[in-house]
Amino acid sequence: MQLSLVDHLPEFDKRVFLDVFAKMYLDPRTHRPVLKTIEGQRVPCELKVRCDRKAITCFPEGTIYKLDARLVHHKGRKPYFTAIRNKSIQRALEFFEHNLQLQKGGGVPRKKIKPKAIFVPH
């Protein structure tokens, strides 16, 4: 669920967002890992998230992370997010199956597979 502190504290500007989901990509130009927001949230999709690269390079491309972020908007430039707790970015528990499949090297999971019965000889 997307929350902004402005919903509870109207005296603040809408800049801090809690529980933002972002997917890790390799930038085609620089070949460096980049986080971008995913669809289905109350924040624009495909918005870059600035964070510590060391925090996101432990897992493969396509991994989804959950973080708190601050919206940064400079005049004449595209807005972006910056992670609030840069060193403690963690994989999203809500996407556990997806992230586990990526970590095992199976690519993006397409559908759920029913487990097969395992025969154990006596």
VENFENUR-V753796 format. One record per backbone hydrogen bond with DSSP energy under -1.0 kcal/mol. NH is the residue of the N-H (numbers start at 0). CO is the residue of the C=O. If there is no record, write none. Layout:
NH/CO + NH/CO
This chain:
2/17 + 4/15 + 6/3 + 8/4 + 11/8 + 14/12 + 16/68 + 17/2 + 19/66 + 21/64 + 22/35 + 23/62 + 24/33 + 26/31 + 30/26 + 33/24 + 35/22 + 36/46 + 37/20 + 45/36 + 48/34 + 49/80 + 54/51 + 55/52 + 56/52 + 61/23 + 62/59 + 64/21 + 65/89 + 66/19 + 68/16 + 69/81 + 70/14 + 71/79 + 76/73 + 79/71 + 80/47 + 81/69 + 82/49 + 83/67 + 87/84 + 91/63 + 94/91 + 95/92 + 98/94 + 99/95 + 100/96 + 101/97 + 102/98 + 103/99 + 104/101 + 105/100
